[in-house]
Amino acid sequence: MMHLKQLLNQGKLRRHKTSKKEIGNLLELVKRDIKDAKVKGLSADRKFVTAYNAVLQLATILLYCKGYKPEGAGHHFTVFQAMKEIMGKDYYDLADYFDSCRAKRNITDYDYAGGISGLEAVELIKEAEGFLEIILNWLKKNYPRK
């Protein structure tokens, strides 16, 4: 696990001051993506990618609240690495799962279509919904004004 200061020193993070409006905008984006990921007729690939974006934005909220923003190549990976430090050991498996989804998302967005099963899409949508609740509770506990 990389510490936030290490990621900052490596240029993978930069300092960032967030606002209630910015966090609110990201939460609205997450809710839209979870809703859109459930649209009937959408391919499993697109459902998965849309749900993935929701979990990426939720993990980004953690970083923003801690005063950082990801930067440069590989910033999705950085976000999930930072999530581990911010949320603690209880969330390592979830961060690893999201990072494995990052790799699948890259394949389906850049390499070929049809690589995601319907079950994988449904699973990630369910995880996104659960992670939204986790982040809302985390915000209430740690940043009640955001």
JOKAKA-V908586 format. One record per pair of residues at least 12 apart in sequence whose C-alpha atoms are under 8 Angstrom apart, sorted by sequence separation. I is the first residue (numbers start at 0). J is the second residue. D is the distance in whole Angstrom. If there is no record, write none. Layout:
i:I j:J d:D
i:I j:J d:D
//
This chain:
i:82 j:94 d:7
i:103 j:115 d:8
i:36 j:49 d:5
i:35 j:49 d:7
i:36 j:50 d:6
i:80 j:94 d:7
i:79 j:94 d:6
i:33 j:49 d:7
i:62 j:78 d:7
i:79 j:95 d:7
i:32 j:49 d:6
i:33 j:50 d:6
i:32 j:50 d:6
i:79 j:97 d:7
i:59 j:78 d:6
i:62 j:81 d:7
i:79 j:98 d:6
i:32 j:52 d:7
i:33 j:53 d:6
i:55 j:75 d:7
i:58 j:78 d:6
i:62 j:82 d:7
i:32 j:53 d:6
i:58 j:79 d:7
i:61 j:82 d:7
i:76 j:98 d:7
i:29 j:52 d:8
i:30 j:53 d:8
i:55 j:78 d:7
i:62 j:85 d:8
i:29 j:53 d:5
i:55 j:79 d:8
i:58 j:82 d:6
i:61 j:85 d:7
i:28 j:53 d:7
i:29 j:54 d:8
i:76 j:101 d:8
i:75 j:101 d:7
i:29 j:56 d:7
i:28 j:56 d:8
i:29 j:57 d:7
i:26 j:56 d:8
i:25 j:56 d:6
i:26 j:57 d:7
i:25 j:57 d:8
i:25 j:60 d:7
i:22 j:60 d:7
i:54 j:97 d:7
i:17 j:63 d:6
i:51 j:97 d:8
i:16 j:63 d:7
i:17 j:64 d:7
i:15 j:63 d:7
i:16 j:64 d:8
i:17 j:66 d:7
i:51 j:100 d:7
i:16 j:66 d:6
i:51 j:101 d:7
i:15 j:66 d:5
i:16 j:67 d:7
i:14 j:66 d:6
i:15 j:67 d:5
i:14 j:67 d:5
i:15 j:68 d:6
i:51 j:104 d:7
i:13 j:67 d:6
i:14 j:68 d:6
i:12 j:67 d:6
i:13 j:68 d:5
i:12 j:68 d:5
i:13 j:69 d:6
i:48 j:104 d:6
i:12 j:69 d:4
i:13 j:70 d:7
i:47 j:104 d:7
i:11 j:69 d:6
i:12 j:70 d:5
i:11 j:70 d:5
i:10 j:70 d:7
i:11 j:71 d:6
i:48 j:108 d:8
i:10 j:71 d:8
i:11 j:74 d:7
i:44 j:107 d:6
i:11 j:77 d:7
i:44 j:112 d:7
i:47 j:115 d:7
i:44 j:113 d:6
i:43 j:113 d:8
i:44 j:114 d:7
i:50 j:120 d:8
i:6 j:77 d:8
i:44 j:115 d:5
i:43 j:115 d:6
i:44 j:116 d:8
i:47 j:119 d:7
i:51 j:123 d:7
i:43 j:116 d:6
i:47 j:120 d:5
i:50 j:123 d:6
i:54 j:127 d:6
i:57 j:130 d:7
i:61 j:134 d:8
i:43 j:117 d:5
i:46 j:120 d:6
i:47 j:121 d:8
i:50 j:124 d:5
i:53 j:127 d:6
i:57 j:131 d:7
i:43 j:119 d:8
i:44 j:120 d:7
i:47 j:123 d:7
i:51 j:127 d:8
i:54 j:130 d:7
i:43 j:120 d:6
i:47 j:124 d:7
i:50 j:127 d:6
i:54 j:131 d:8
i:57 j:134 d:7
i:3 j:81 d:6
i:46 j:124 d:8
i:64 j:142 d:8
i:1 j:80 d:6
i:2 j:81 d:7
i:0 j:80 d:6
i:1 j:81 d:7
i:3 j:84 d:7
i:2 j:84 d:6
i:0 j:83 d:7
i:1 j:84 d:8
i:0 j:84 d:7
i:37 j:124 d:8
i:36 j:124 d:7
i:33 j:124 d:6
i:33 j:127 d:7
i:33 j:128 d:7
i:29 j:131 d:8
i:23 j:145 d:8
i:22 j:145 d:7
i:19 j:144 d:7
i:19 j:145 d:4
i:18 j:145 d:7
//
